[in-house]
């Protein structure tokens, strides 16, 4: 019965292949920790850390750590919202416009952000 050894070898080979790691689509550059800190504390230092994380993500978009070599969806929108909250209307609206240019499906979200900040 040669079927059993062949089946065993096939299953063993498949298990080794499934253990390989895949490269992430985007470089998140410490976003998770900064976002958690911001949502937990809601204070100026945690907001500054989150803004720094967004700036790092945007600066590192093409560093090769993400397969898309692009800023993740929502980053420009959230960063733009924080800038608008800080009174930096011009920069905030530029970030929101960039979000729509890269991810047109985000237009309803961006429109809502602009409505909230009027």
C-alpha positions in Angstrom: 0.0 0.0 0.0 1.9 3.0 -1.3 -1.1 5.4 -0.8 -0.5 5.8 3.0 3.2 7.0 2.7 2.3 9.3 -0.2 -0.6 10.8 1.7 1.6 11.2 4.8 4.3 13.0 2.8 1.7 15.2 1.2 0.2 16.2 4.5 3.7 16.8 6.0 4.7 19.0 3.1 1.5 21.0 3.3 2.0 21.6 7.0 5.5 23.0 6.4 4.2 25.3 3.7 1.4 26.6 5.9 4.0 27.6 8.6 5.6 30.2 6.4 5.0 33.8 7.4 3.5 36.3 5.0 4.7 39.8 4.6 2.1 42.3 5.8 0.3 44.5 3.3 1.1 47.7 5.2 3.7 49.1 7.5 1.8 50.2 10.7 4.9 51.7 12.4 3.8 51.4 16.0 0.2 52.5 15.4 -1.3 49.8 17.6 0.4 51.0 20.8 -0.2 54.6 20.1 -3.9 54.1 19.3 -4.4 52.0 22.4 -2.7 54.7 24.5 -4.8 57.4 23.0 -8.1 55.6 23.4 -7.1 54.6 27.0 -5.9 58.0 28.2 -7.5 60.6 25.9 -4.8 63.2 26.9 -2.4 65.4 25.0 0.7 63.2 25.4 -1.2 60.2 24.0 -2.6 62.3 21.2 0.9 63.5 20.4 2.1 59.9 20.3 -0.7 58.9 17.9 0.1 61.9 15.6 3.8 60.8 15.7 2.7 57.3 14.7 0.7 58.6 11.8 3.6 60.7 10.6 5.9 57.7 10.9 3.5 55.6 8.8 3.3 58.2 6.1 7.1 58.7 6.1 7.7 54.9 5.9 5.1 54.0 3.3 7.7 52.9 0.7 10.3 51.4 3.0 9.6 47.9 1.7 8.1 46.5 4.9 4.6 46.3 3.5 3.8 44.6 0.2 1.5 47.4 -1.0 4.1 50.2 -0.2 1.2 52.5 0.6 -0.2 54.2 3.6 -2.9 51.9 5.1 -6.6 52.9 4.6 -8.0 55.3 7.1 -4.6 56.7 8.3 -4.9 59.9 6.3 -8.5 60.3 7.4 -7.8 59.8 11.1 -4.7 62.0 11.0 -6.7 64.7 9.2 -9.4 64.5 11.9 -6.9 65.0 14.6 -5.4 67.9 12.8 -8.8 69.5 12.4 -9.4 69.0 16.1 -6.2 70.9 16.8 -7.3 73.8 14.7 -5.0 73.0 11.8 -7.8 73.2 9.2 -5.6 73.4 6.1 -3.4 70.5 6.9 -6.4 68.4 8.1 -8.3 69.0 4.9 -5.2 68.1 2.8 -5.0 64.8 4.7 -8.7 64.1 4.1 -8.3 64.9 0.4 -5.4 62.5 0.2 -7.4 59.8 1.9 -10.2 60.2 -0.8 -7.6 60.2 -3.6 -6.0 57.0 -2.4 -9.2 55.3 -1.2 -12.3 56.7 -3.0 -14.5 54.4 -1.0 -13.6 56.5 2.1 -15.5 59.5 0.7 -18.6 59.0 3.0 -16.4 58.7 6.1 -14.5 61.9 5.1 -17.7 63.8 4.4 -18.9 62.8 7.8 -15.7 64.0 9.4 -16.0 67.3 7.7 -19.7 67.7 8.8 -18.6 67.0 12.4 -15.9 69.6 12.4 -18.0 72.5 11.0 
